[in-house]
Amino acid sequence: MSGKGGYENLIVYQQAVVIYDLTVEFCKKYLDHFRDKRTIEQMIQAARSGKQNIVEGSLEKSLKMNIKLTGVSRGSFGELLEDYKDFLRTRNLPIWSKDDYRVFEIRRIRIETNGTNLSNSSNVANWSKWTNSPEKFANLMVTLLSKENYLLDRMIKSLEDKFVRVGGYSENLFKKRMKERQKNYGK
């Protein structure tokens, strides 16, 4: 179950898979494929970029690149969040308050893989309670994306703290090289 970088075990990755799958379903269900073609492409690309940059960042040897790619992921999900808010606003549908009982209910849902194929765990049918109306579906996505962005912000902060504590890949490689040089000159 764990990939090279262990990204499949990251909650931010697992939730990104769900966000991507649900975004594809949302676009099929609630956007017009002729009139909204560009919006559909942008939303799906933002969801994909958010997910894929988590993968790419976690596979990087360079902590600096991991931080950068995680930031790109955060930017993509921020853009996608705005798309869902725009959808609700332009259709005069309410954006649920963060204190709304439905938002609390969504937040309590745990994204779990149970050791199975991750794509099975994000099955859109599992979310049917929240996908049967445009208002519910878009607010589900606003809630999931807000949670994802919060988690990504914490991940970036954690990676930055690690960078400060242990340094980056190039810096540590240089230290090893200097240590090796000192060892060879000491003979």
C-alpha positions, -999 to 999 in steps of 0.1 A, spaced: 0 0 0 29 24 6 44 41 -25 80 51 -28 74 83 -9 47 68 13 23 94 -1 -6 69 -2 -6 69 36 -9 107 38 -43 119 48 -39 149 25 -33 125 -4 -62 102 5 -85 132 7 -71 146 -25 -82 114 -43 -117 118 -30 -117 155 -40 -105 146 -75 -131 118 -80 -160 139 -66 -150 169 -88 -151 148 -119 -186 135 -108 -197 171 -99 -187 184 -133 -205 156 -151 -237 160 -130 -241 198 -126 -221 216 -153 -232 219 -190 -205 203 -212 -210 228 -239 -216 261 -221 -192 253 -191 -165 234 -211 -137 257 -199 -148 257 -163 -150 219 -163 -115 216 -177 -102 241 -151 -119 224 -122 -108 189 -131 -72 202 -138 -71 220 -105 -83 188 -87 -57 167 -106 -29 192 -100 -37 193 -63 -35 155 -60 -5 150 -83 17 176 -67 13 159 -34 26 127 -50 54 145 -68 65 164 -38 66 134 -16 88 116 -41 113 144 -42 147 139 -24 149 177 -20 129 190 10 128 224 -7 111 209 -38 87 190 -16 77 223 1 74 240 -33 52 213 -48 30 210 -17 25 248 -21 15 243 -57 -10 217 -45 -23 241 -19 -27 268 -47 -46 244 -70 -70 234 -42 -75 271 -33 -84 278 -69 -108 248 -69 -124 260 -37 -132 294 -53 -148 276 -83 -172 258 -60 -180 290 -41 -186 308 -75 -209 279 -85 -230 285 -54 -229 323 -56 -239 326 -92 -268 302 -88 -280 320 -56 -274 289 -35 -262 294 1 -226 287 11 -230 269 44 -214 285 74 -185 267 90 -208 264 121 -236 247 101 -245 213 115 -241 198 80 -205 210 78 -198 194 112 -213 162 99 -191 162 68 -160 171 88 -166 140 110 -164 117 80 -131 100 80 -113 92 48 -100 57 53 -85 32 30 -87 1 52 -57 -13 33 -78 -16 1 -73 0 -33 -76 37 -27 -97 43 -57 -124 20 -42 -124 40 -10 -133 72 -28 -163 56 -45 -187 84 -53 -216 62 -42 -203 65 -6 -211 102 -7 -246 99 -22 -262 117 8 -242 148 -1 -243 145 -40 -280 145 -47 -285 182 -51 -262 210 -65 -263 229 -31 -253 199 -10 -227 187 -35 -210 221 -39 -211 226 -1 -196 192 4 -168 201 -18 -163 235 -1 -161 217 32 -137 190 19 -115 216 2 -114 238 33 -103 208 54 -77 198 27 -63 234 25 -60 235 63 -41 201 63 -19 213 35 -10 245 54 -1 224 84 20 200 62 39 229 46 46 244 81 59 210 93 81 206 62 95 242 67 102 234 103 120 202 93 140 221 67 151 246 94 161 218 118 179 194 94 186 214 63 179 205 27 192 177 4 220 197 -12 231 211 21 233 177 37 250 162 7 276 190 9 282 183 46 287 146 38 312 155 10 331 178 33 332 151 60 346 126 35 372 151 23 383 157 58 386 120 64 407 115 33 430 144 40 435 132 75 452 100 63 
